[in-house]
Amino acid sequence: MSDQPTTTAPDDLSYEQARDQLVEVVRELESGNVPLSRAMELWERGEGLADRCQRWLDGARARVDEATKKDA
């Protein structure tokens, strides 16, 4: 990840993009080598990315549930 948070809004990312960026955010936070202000930026970015991933997964689950109801 770069020194600046990615500017693409989480809602504009695919699941895979959001997941990959979230992994990078976690990796950077876990390094312990970031100042507090940067850590806060990363935390906020991570929260948005995690929310985006969860909404993608919830949507996928709803589609699977709907498809299985039609087959039953």
N, C-alpha and C positions, 0 to 999 in steps of 0.2 A: 504494500500500500504506500502511497506517496505521503509526503509530509503534511499535505492538506487533505481534509476529508473529501471524498468523492462528492461532486456537486449534483450528480443525477439523483433525483428524488426516488426514494425506495419504491413508490407506487409506479414508477416508470421502468422498473427492472423486471426481468423474467425471474422465475424461481431460482434458476441456476446462478444468475448474476448476483442476486441478493444473497444467496447462500455463500457464494465464493467471497463476496465482500465482507460478509459477517465473519467468516473464518479469518480473514485478514485483520479485521478489527480486534477479534479475540486474541490473535497472535501478538498484535502490537501491544494490547493492554497487558497481556501476560508477561511480556518482556520486562516490564517494570522500568523501562528506560524512557518514559514519557513524562513531561511535566504535568502537573495537575490540570492546567487549562486544556491541554491536549487530551488528557485522559477523559475529561468531561465531554469534550467534543466527540471522542470515539465512543464513549458510553451512549450518548444520545443517538449517534448514528447507528450503533449496534441495536438499540431498542427499536428504531424504525425499521431496520433490516429484518430483525427477528419477527416483528409484527407482520411485515410483508410476506415472509416465508410462511408464517402460520396461516395467513389468509389464503395463500396459494394452496396449502395442504388442506385447509377446510373446504375450499372449493372443489378440489379433487375428490375428497371424501364424499361430498354431496353428490357429485356426478356418478361416482361408483355406486353409492346407495340408490340413486335414482335408476341407474341401469339395472341393478339387481332386482329392484321392485318390478320393473317391466318384464323381466325374465321369469318371475315367480308366478 
